[in-house]
Amino acid sequence: MFKTFYPCCALLIAIAVHTLEAKTVLVEELTKWTLRNATSSLKIDVARVPSGVYTALKETYGDLLEKENNVALSWIANQTWIYSTTFDSVELGSDSLVNLTLHGVDTVSKLWLNGELIGETDNMFIRYSFAIGHFLLPSPSQNTLEIELLSPLQEARIRAQKLEETGTATAPPSCPTALGYVECHRNMLRKMQMSFGGEWNPAALSSGIWKPVTIEYYTVGILRDVDVAINRNDTHWTMDCRAFVSSPALQNFYAKLVVYASELLDEPLVMDQQEVNYASPVLEFKIHIPLDRVTLWWPNGYGKQRLYPVLFSVKCFSSEAPNLSSRTESQKLLKIGFRTIELVEDVDRIGRTFFFRVNGHPIFMKGANYVPANTLPELSAEADTVQHLLKSAHDVHMNMIRVWGGGLYESETFYNLADYYGLLVWQDMTFSKAAYPLTDDFVASVCLETMQNAQRLSYHPSLAMIVTNNEIELFLVKNRSEFGENATRLEKDYQALFMGTLKHELSIISRNDFNPRPGPLISTPSLGIEESGKELAKDPQTPNFGDIHFWEDEKDGFDPETYPHGRFVSEFGYASLPMLSTWQRALGNGSDESNESIAALIRSHHHDPKGFIPILKLIALQLPFMPHNWDENIQEFIYFSQVSQAMTAKTAVDLFRTLRTENQTMGALMWQLNDVWVAPTWSCIDFYGNFKIVYYWAKDFLAPTRVIALYDKNTDSLNVTLTREDYMEHADTLLYHVKINTYLWTDFIAKKTIARAFALGSNELEARPIPLDTFLYENHSKEEIFLEIVLEDNNGVTIARNYFYPVPIKNVKGIKDPELALEVVGPDCSTAKQPYTNSFSLRITVKYPALLVYLEVSHPDYFKERHQFSTNGFTQTEPRKTVHLEFENSSECLRLTSEHIKVQTMNQYLI
């Protein structure tokens, strides 16, 4: 067992380990378990917790997410599974209390201690605590704990049947609308909603211990969470604090609190002993800090992310004179960032604005939607994976991440990293696109879920806003006619649960005299907070208010006119396939898999009810690909799908950024950042952490200073926009030069250059239309040219580069074979020493312009290693270019050669 002690100390960088007489709360984490089925015909040791049944059985039955195991292993979700462990009792004093605390059980379970039923769980998002002192066996006897996990598939079905038996119409939808294997009645369980399957994710009805299980020895109460709301006036910052204590006491008790913050306070803050109301055990207090002692926390791209360690120590005791031998003290160490944040919804000429103002500064939100890092909840908080994803978002200039409502309330690792990287978090609660039952037990459970998670997350400076659900309001409005006579009841139930009950529960982290953060917003998309009344909106997608989700994949995503001029676009995107090596890896046998087996896996993992039609139609609008035989040309299909995704994402983001004048559009969150398995999806980063072309392009189209070129077919002009999104304490104006070079596909030398000068201040933008025929060269047609748009500062240093193709790429004329040659230069493994620096230079030479050069590590010994190119999917307009390739692995020296790199260009498909 792992034992954690919470001592009283003024040092923040270390927590000392005390003996059992240390008067501190003692927490023992239960880490060694066994797993068996209901008949005990299968029994295995579990190496660690968090754990889930699919994860524990991986070595026996295979990886759920490889091959077609999501279907083959679905029987696991239809059985009861039992986790068991043993532990010793600690010698207790006369006033000692003992809790069994389960921080996350997935999902419906019965808990047995020494053969006695001590409790049940049915919500994976809740922390459950049970008093167990009277069940414990005296030392040296060992206690036996069993967690009996009931089949989520059967439990969801049983609950739906019970609703029907009571005469209550089942809450729709009963089943996901998706191809492939899915399961029904997801809204009957407080379980990750995507577990039942969907348009881009597998049905994987997990069961398990997805967060720690602990035994807590204490007296009276335990400090669980501290809500720190930040406010400021002209002279001071205020930390408006609420310390939440968990206690089974049936009468008032006493508490003493000390706050240690050496970087903010000259001395620890000591609160006088006070009486605490047992029915609402919360300690409320304020800490005032002079402005000059604080450095602001800023979103990524606008300043530093300064975090201050603050230690809260609480002693709880039942009488005014505490027993010195009692375990009274518990602590919480937080890292606090000082910032203000508002959602500005001012009435304007077209509706209401909808933008975030941080530290008094309006910020255009650039980012993506985040789905759980793994479809199995117990693997979703892997620190290495979460850090890779959030660092990747940071590195391409994202400043906001939306945690999607079909997934989870994420781990502390996630929110700590969001704080560190300056990624504001738009937090959906875990309700998505369905109606939910209003039984007493269900409502009580989701109230506790709301309160616990709000208290846990509220102190993070990255938390921008909480939204109570994803797309439920839109779902109800769009399906009114289908629901018929049930429509009114469903809408009233929705209003009662989300506009009433859950909104009220979130007030536990609000303040009467100021707003620590915007919200809550009831649903997304919506008309915003100010326009959301007592009735549902007739059209939550109205672009002049609130936020919108854009999903019209039958339209031309390459055309800027396709995209709505919404106030905040919180979902948009087009799908693509992961790289070929990712599919090979998912089959488990490296690069030896046949085209047929890869095609079969692609079909099996593609759940979009529209099939491949949207992807193939999009490709056909722009690129030279034959859609009817994609399964015979998989590598080409993958390449074209990723190019299409990148081009459409770039077009959309560029358009949205040009619309921030007068705050018309002030946010663009791509769907989606990451993946839960290997499948054709809308992700920027695939399941194994590999970057798609759209990710590489995002580093340019999300850059703070950017030159944008969008075609206006109404005027046959190129709208050139220079945007600068940053914060400067003092106003400044910088001089920039934009050079637009006209190239022929047959030559490296620009045939024509048009130059424009721009003077731009902080957070400003300027647009200039230029007739397209200005760029034409002699008698050459649009099909024969392309434009390179270069942005330079006043010293001639290149800041940004963009390309514009006047016609669909499939109609390009005159393009030649670039005769591309690749040379790989890397470490000399004969002399290199550990830790190895596996950094390679890829020297690419071409004789003619190379369009959309795509690089992929193809050797099975190397494509499983996490790696990154310095750029990819690029157009090469010079004879020689060096691309850098970095591998994270430093434990062995990699012998990479040009034969290990697969290269594709659009030229080869156009000649």
N, C-alpha and C positions, 0 to 999 in steps of 0.2 A: 504494500500500500504506500502511496505517496502522501506524506503528511505536510501540511502547510500551517505555519503559525503566524499569527498577526500580532506583532509586538508593538509596544509604545516606544517610538523613537523619533527624533527630530530629523534624522537623515533620510533623504528621499531616494538616494541612489542604491540603497541596500536595505533589505528586510532581514533582520537577524532571526536565527532559529533559537527558540527558548526551550527549556525543559517543560515538563508537564505542570510545574508549579508556577508558570509564567503569567497566570491570571489573564490569559488571552483565549479568545475563541480558538478551538482546535478543529481543523478541518482535515479529514482523511478522505482521499480520493480512492475509490475502488477501481482498480485497473486490471485485475486478472479475473477473467470470466471463462465460462464454458458455454457452448451453445448446443442445444439438442432440439430435435423435433418432438412432437407431442407423444409419440410412441417410444421415444428414446432409441429408435433403431439407428439414428445418426447422432453422433456426439463429437464435437471438436473443441479444441482449446482456442480461445480468442486472444490474439496477441496484444491487442490494445483497445482502449476506448478513447474516442468515439469508434463505434462499430455498427455495422448493419448486417442483416442476414445475407444479402447478396455479396457484400464484401467478404464476410467470413467464409462463405462457401465458394469463393472464386477459385481457389486451388483445387477444389473437388469437382466443380461443375463447369468452370470456365468463367470468363469475364462477361458480365451482362451486356457490355457495350460493344463487344467484338462480334464479328460475323453477324448472324441473325439470332443471337442468343436472347435478345429482348423478347422474342416470341418463344423460343425453345425453353427458356427458364421461367416462363410466366407462372408455372405451377407453384413456384416458391411463395408467391403472394397469396396463394389459396390455402395455405396451411398455418397452423399455430406453431410458434417457435418460442423457446424458453432460454433465456440467459440466466445463469446462476453463478454465484460467487460466495465466498466465505470471508468472515472478518472477525477479529477479536474485539471485545469490549474494553474500553478504557475505564479504569477505576473512577467512580463518580462520587462527587460530594452530595450532601443532602439536598442542595438547591440546584443541582445540575439538571439540564435538559439535553435531550438528544434528538436530532432531526435526521431523517433520511431525506436528502434533497436531490431530486432528479432535475437537472437543468434542461434536459430535452429528451423526451421519449417519443419515438415514432412508431405508432401513434396510440392505438387502443390497446391497453394492457391491464393486467391484474398483477398486484404486487404481493408477494408472499414472503414473510419473514418467520423463520423457524416454524414453518407449516401453518402460520396464521395469515389470513387475508387482511392486509393492513390498508389497502387503498387501491384505487383505479385511476387510469389516465385516459384521456381521449382528445387531447389537443397537443400537437407536437411543438407549438409555439409558446407553451406555458412552462414555467418553473414550478414543479410540485414539491411541497415539503410535508412530511408526515412525522408526527411525534412517535418515537419508537422506544423510548426508554423502558417502558413497562413490558416490551416484548424481548428485550435483550437477555441473553444467557450470561450468568456470571463467569468470569475467567476461572479456569483456563478453557472452558468450553467455547467452541467457535459458533458464530451465528451464520445461518444460511439464508441468503437473499435470492429470490427468484423473481424475474420479470417475465411474465407470460404474455407474449405478444400475439394478439388475435389477428386473424387474417383481415387486412384492410379491405380487400375485395369483398369478403363476406359481410363485414361490418357496414360498409357503405350500402350494400344491397338491403341488409336487414333494416337499416334506419329509413331508407326510402320506402320500404314496405310498411313500416309502422306508421309513417305519415299518411299513406294511402288508407290504412285500416282505420285511422281516426277521422277519415273523411276530409283530410286536408290535401289539396292538390299538390302533387310533387313539384318541388321547386325546379324549374327548368334551368339549363338544358340537362336532359338525363344522360346524354352521351356526347363526347367531343365530335365535331365535324371534321374528320381527317381520314386520310387513307391509312391502310395498314392496321396493325393491332392497337386498339384503344380500349379503355375500360370506362364504365359509367358511374354516375352518382358521385362525382368528385365533391360536389357542394354539400354532401351529407357529412363529411369529415373535415375537421380542422387539421388538415394535412396539406403539404405543399401541393397546390392545385395542378401543377404540370405533371405530377406523378402519374396521372391517369392517361397521359398521352395528349398529342395535339398536332398542329399543322407542321411543326418542325422538330418535335421532340418525341422520344419513345414513351410508351406506357411502362413505367418501372415502379410498381407499388412497393416501395421500400418498407422495411420494418427494422427497428433497431434502437440502440442507445446512441443517439447522434450528438449528444453533449455529455459532459461529465456527470457522474453519480458520486455523491459525497455523503459522509457521515459527519455531522456537526455537533460538537460538544460545547455547550455555552450556558450562560445564566441570563435569563430574562429576554434578551433580544440580540439580533445580528444586524449590522449595517449592510443593506443590500445595494443601494444605489444612491447617488447624489446628483440631483438636477441642479446645474449651474446655469442660470440665465444671465446673460451679459447685457448691461446697459451703461450709458455714459451721459455725463453732463459736461459743462464747460471746464470743469476742474478735475473730475474724478471718473474712473471706471467703477462700476458696482458689480460685484458678483452676488447675485440674488440667489441664495442657495436653499435647497430643500434636501435634507438627509432622510431617506426612507429606511425605517427600521422594521424588520420582520420579527414579530413577537406573538406568542400564544397567550400572553397575559390576559387575565379577565378583570384586572383592576389597573389603575394608573401606576406608572413606575417612574424612576428617576434616570436622568441621563446627563452626562458631562461630555462636552465636545471640545476637541483641540484641532486647529488647522495649522499645518506647517507648509510654508511657501517662502523659502529663503530668498528667492529672486524677486518676490513681490512684497514681502512683509519683513520688517526689521526684526520682529519677534513673533513667535507663534501666537495665533489668536486663540485665547482660552475663553470659552463660554462658561458662565456660571452654571452650576448644577440647576437643572430645571425639572419640573414634573411633566411627564409625557402622557397624553391621553391614549389609553390602551386601544381604543376603538379606531384611532387614526394616528399611529405612531410616526409622526413626522417632526423633524427639528427644522425650523425655519430661521434663517439668519442672513445678514448682509455683510459683505466685506468691501470696504471702500479703498481704492488704490489710486494714488495720484497719476494723472495722465502721463507724466514724464517717466514713469517707471515701466511703461508698457510699450512694446513694439507690436504693431497691428498684425493680425493674421489676414492674409489675402488669398483669394483664389489663384490658381495657377496662371501665370502670365502677367499678374498685376502687382506682385510684390512677394515678400517672404512669408513663409508659414511658421511663424514663431509660436512655439508651444511651451507653456510653463507647467512644471510638475507641482501638483498640490496634493498633500496627504491629509485626509480627513480621518480622525480617530475618535471613536465614540465608545464610552463606557456606559453600560446599562445595568441598573441594579434595582432591587425591589424595595429597598428602604433607604432612608436618607443617609444612613451609615452603612456603607457596603461591606460585605464580607471580603476580607482581603485575599482569601484563598479561592474566590469564585472566578470563573471565566467570564469576565465582564467586557473585555475590550475587543473591538473589531475595527478594521481599517479599510479604506478605499483610496487608492492612488490614481489620480486622474491627470491628464495633460490638457490644460485649458488654453484655448486660443481666444484672443480678444478681437471681436469684430461685431459690427452691426449688420443686419440684413433685413430688407423690406421687399415686399412685392407691391409694385406700383401699378394701381389699376385706376388711372385717371381717365375721366371722360374726355374724348377728343373728337375730331370731325368725322371719324368713321365708326366709333364705338367706344371701347375702353382699352387703354394700354395694358400690357401684361409683361412686366419685366422686373428683374431683380436688381436692387440697388444695394451694394455692399460697401460699407464704410462711407456711405454718402455718394458712391460712384456708380452710375448705371453700367451694367455689364451685359454684353451679348454672350449668352450661354452656348457653348460649343461642346458637344459630347456625344454620349451614346447610352443606350439602354443596357443594363447589366442583368444577365440571367445567372442562376446559380452556377458555380464553376464545375459542378458535376451533377448529373441527374440523381445521384445518390446523396442524400443530405449529409451523411457522415463524412463524405469526402469533400464537401463544398467549402470547408474552411481551411484546407491545406495551405499553410502559410506561403510556401514556395509558389503555388499556382496563383493565389490571390495577389501576391506581390507582383508577379509577372504581369498579370492583367492590368492592375491599377498603375503600375509604373509605365506600362506600354501606353495607357491612356494619357498619362502625364506627358510622356515624351513626344506625343504628336499634338500637344497644345490643348488638349481637352481641359475644360474647367468644371464640367458637371457630369455626373453619372446618375441615371435614373434606375433605382432598384425596382424592378418590375413586380407587379402584384401577383403574378402567377408563381412566384418563387418563394423566397424566404425573407425573414428579417435576418440580415447577414451577421457574421461573427464580429467579435471585438477586433479581431485582426483586420477585417475589412474596413471598419470605421476608423481605426487608428491609422491605417495606411491612407485613407481618404483625407484625414486631417493632415498627415505628413506631406502628401503630394498636392495639396491644395485643390482637391476635387470636391466641389459641393455635391451633396447628395439629395436628390429628389426621391423621397422614400414613399413608395406605395405600401399600404398595408396589404396583407396576403388574402385579398378577396378579388376575384377576377371573372368578369363576363358571365355571370350567373346570378340567379336568385338564391337566397339562402333562407333556411327555415327559421321561424321565430319561436321555437319551443323554449321553455324556460331554461332548460339545461344548456341549450346552445347559446342563448343570449348571455347567460351568466359566464359561460366559458370565454366567449369572445370579449366580454368586458374585462375580464382578468388578463387576457392576452393583450388587449390594448394598453391597459395600465402598466403592466410589467415591461413591455417593450418600449413604451414611451419613456418610462423612468430610466431604462437602461441606455437609451440612445441620446437623450435630450442634451447632455452636456457637450457633445461633439461640435466643434465649430464648423465642421463640414455639413452638418444637418441643416439643409436649407428649408425644407418643407415636408410635411406629412400629408399624404393623400389617402383617403380612406378606402379607395378601391380603384381597380383598373377596368374601364369600359363597361361597367354595369349600367350606368345611366344610358349610355349609347345603346347597349343591348336591349334594354327595356323599351326604349323609344322606337328602335328599328323594328321590333317584333310585336308592336301593339296589336296589329290585326291578327297575327298568328295566335297570340295568347287569348284573344276573344274575351269572353266574360271574366277570365282570370286577370286581365290586364290591370284593372283598377286595384284589385287586391294586391297584386305583385308590386305595384308602384307604392301603395300605402305601406306595405311591409318594408320596402326599400327605404322610404322616407323615415320610418320609425327606427330602423336599425342604424342607418348611416348618417342621416341628417339629425337624428335625435340622440340615440343611445351612445354610439361610438364617438360622435363629435363631443358629447358631454364628457365622456371618459378621458378624452385628450386634454380636457381643461386642467388636468392634474399637473401639466407642465406649462400652463399658460400663467400670465400675471395680470392683475387688475389694472395696474398703472402703466404698463408698456407691453409691447409684443416682442418676445425673445426671438421669434422667427415668424414668417408668414403662415397663414393657415389656421386650421386644416382646410385644405381643398377637399371637397367631397368626392369628386370623381375626375377621372381623366379619360377622354377629353371632356371639357366642360366650358361653360361661359365664364369661368373664373369664380372668385370668391364673392365679389361685390354683386354680381348679376345672378348668383344662385339663390333663388328664393325658396318658398315652401313647395312649389310645384316643380316637376321635372321640366327641363327645357324642351321646346318643340324640336330643336335641332342643336345638340351639344357640339356639333362640328361647325357652327357659324364662325367664319374666319375673323370677324371683326372683334371678337371677344375671346378671352381665355386661351386655352391651348387646343390644338387639333392633332389628330392622327391621320396621316396621309397614306392610304392604301388603294391606289387605282392603277394596278399593274397592267391594265389593258391599254393604258395611254403611253405615249412616247416619252420615256424618261430622259431622253437626251435633249428634249426641247424645254427651255426654261419656262415657256408659257404653260407647261403641264402643271406646274406646282402652284399651290394656293398661296396667297399673300396673307397667311395667318399671323396672329400676334406672337405665337410661340408654337413651334412644331415639335411636339414631344415624341413622335414616332414617324419615321419615314424610311424607305430603303427598298432595295431590290436584292434578290437572292443570287447566290453563286455556289459553285461546288468547291470544296477543299482541294488542295493539290493532290496529284496522283499518289505521291508517297504516303499521304495520310490515309487514303483508301487501302493501300497495300498494308500499311501498319494495322489498320482495323481488321484486316483479314487474318492477321497474326503470323503471316509467313513471308514477310519482306517483299522483295521485288519479283518473286517467281510466280505471282498470281497471274492467271490468264485474263485477257480482256473480258471474257464471258463472265468469270466469277466477280470481277470488279463491277461490271454492268449490273449483275444480279444484286449485289450489295447496294449499289446506288438506288436501284428501283425499290428495294426493301426498305431503305432508310428515308425515302422521300415520301412525306406524309401530306404534302399540300394537296387538298382535294381537287385543285385545278391541274394537278399533274405537272409535267414539264412545260406546259404551254406558255406560261408567263415568261420563263427564262428563255425559251427558244424564240418566242416572238420578239422579245427585247433584242436578242442577238441579231435577229434577221433585219431589224431596222437599221443597223449600223455596220455590221461586220460580215465578212465573206465566209459564212458557215452554212453548210447544208443540214438543216435541222432534222430531216427524216431519218438520218442514219448516225445519230450521235453515239450510239452504243458501239459502232465500229471505229469511232474516232474519239475515244474518251479523253485523251490528253488535249486534243484540240478543243473539245467541248468545255473542259475545265478552264482552259486558257481564255476562251472567248467569254465564258460566263463571268470570270473575274474581271476582265477588261470592261465588260458592260456594267458590272456593278460599280467599278471605280469611276467610270465616266459619268454615270447617272448620279452617284453620290456627290461628285465634284460639282456637277451642274446645279444640283439642289442646294448644296451649302453655299456655293457662290451666289446664287440668286438670293437666298435668305439673308446673306450678309450685306448685299447691296440694298436691302429693304430696311435697314436699321435707321435710316433717316426718319426723324420724328417718331422714333420708337415703334415703327409699324410692325416689324418682325424683330424679336429680340431673343430668339432661342431656336436652336436646331439640334435635336438629339437623334442620332442615327439609330435605327434598329438593325443590328444589335452589336454590342462589342464582342461577345464571346459565345461559345457553344457548349452544350451539355453532352453532345456525342458527335460522331462523324456522320454528317448528313448534308444535303443541299439546303443551306439556310442563308439568312441575311447577315451572318456574322462578319466582322472584320478580322477576327482571330479564330482559328479553328480549334477543335477540342484539344489537340496536343500542343497548343500554344504557337503554332505557325502563323505567320502573317500573310494575309491575302493581299492582292495588289491594292485594294482600297485602303488598307492600313498604311502602306508606304506612301500613297498619294495624300493621305490625310495630313501628313507632316507638312505638306505644302498648302493644301486648301484650308487648313485650320490655323495656319501661322498668323501671329498677331498683326504683322504688316504684310499685306498681300495685294497683288495686282490681279484683277478679275477681268475676264473678257467674255462677254455673253452676246450672242447674236440676236438682234431684233429684226425679225423677218418683215415686220410691218413697214420699217423704214430702210431695210436692207443695210443696216449699220451694225458696227461692232461697238457695243457699250463698254468702254474701258473704265473701270472703277478702281481707285486706290483707296484701301481701307487701312486704318491704323487703330488697333484696339489695345490700349495700354493705359496706365495711370502715371501721371507725373504730378508731383506735389505742386510744382510751379508751372504755369502755362508755358508751352514752348511751341515753336513752329519749325519744322524741318523741311529742307528742300530735297525733292526727289526727281529723278529722271526716268521716264518710261521710254524704252526703245522697242519698236515693233519691227521685227525683221521678217522680210518675205523670202522664203526659200522655195526652190524647185526640188522635187524629189530626186533629182539627178545630180545634186551638187551640194557641197558643204558651204559654199560662199553665199552669203545673203545678197540677193539681187536688188533689194530695196530696203531702206530703213526710214521709218517715220518716228520722230522723237517729240515727246511732250514733257514739259516741266510741271511739277505739282508742288505746292506748298501746303503742308498738312500738319495740323496740331494734334495733340494727344486726343485719342478717342474720336477722331474726325474721319470723314470719308468724302470723296469727291468723284463724281462720274462725268465722263465726257463721251458723247457719241461721235464716232468717226465712220463716214460712209465706207462700206466694204470695198467698193471699187478703188478707193485710195490705195489699197494694198496690192492690187493686181499688177502684174509685171508684163509689160509689152503685150504680146498677143496670147499669152498663156491664160488658160481658163482656170476657174476655181478648183477644178479637179486636179490641176497640176501643181498647185502651191500649198504651202502651209505656213502658219505664222508662229514665230517665237516672240513672246512678250517678256522683256527683261526689265526688272526694276532695280535701279541703282541709287545709292545715296549720293550726297553732293561730292563725295571723294571718289566716285566711280566704282565703289565696292558693290558687287551684286548681292542684293538682298533676297530677291525672289525671281522665279522664272515660271512662265506659263506657256501653254501651246494652244493654238486654235486651228481646227481643221474645218475649212469652209464647206465641205460636203461630207456626207456619210463616208466613213473609211472604205466601205465596200466599193465606192464609186471613184476612188483615187485612180489617177492615170499617171503613167510614167515612172512608177516606183520600180526600183531595181533590186536585185540580189545584193545585199550589203557585203557579201563575202566575209562574214564575221569570223574572226579568229579570237580564241580565248586562251590566255596564259594565266596560270595560277601560281602565285608566289607565296610561300608560307614559311613556317619555322623549320629549321634544320633539326630533325629529330635525333640525329646522331650526336649532337652537342647540347641540345636543350635539357633543362633540368626542371624538376617540379618546384612550384606549381607551373604547369605549362600555359603559355599564352597562345591559344589557338586562333590566331588572327591571320587572315589571308587577304592578299591583294589580288583582285581579278582584273587583269589588264585586257580590255576589250578593244580590238581594232576593227574598223569597218572602212570600206572604200566608198560607200554611199550612205546617205541618211538611213538609219535603222529605226523603224517605227515600233514602239511598244515592246522593247526588249525585256523578256521575262526569264529570270534565272531560278533554277530549282536544284537543290541538292538531291541527287537521285540514287546515290549508293546506300544500300540498306545499313551499312555499318555507321553511316554518318547522318542520315536523315532523321534518325531517332534522337539525335543530340539537339538540344535547343540551340537555335542559331538565328542570326539576323544579318541581312544585307543592308548596306548603307542606303541603297535605293533599289527600286525594282519597278518593272513595268514602265520604263523610261524611254524617251525618244532621244536617240544619240545623233547630234548634229556636228560632231567633230570626229576626226579620224581615230583618236585614241581617248579612252575614258577608263578610269580606275574605279572599281566598285569594291568596297571593303566588306569582308565576311567575317563575322565574329561568332565563335562557339563559346558557350558558357562552360563547357567541360574543361577543367584544368588538371584532371587526375591522370590523363594520358595524352601523349603527343599524337595528333591526328595527321595522317599522311594523305592529304587531299590533293587530287590532280584534276586537270581539266576534264578527264573522263568521268569524273564524279559529279559534274555540273551539267544539267540539261538546259539548253538555251532554245528559246523560241522567239521569233519576231513576227510581226504582222506581214512583213515583206514576203515571207515564204508562202503565205496564203493568197497574196494579191498578184503574184507574177504569173 
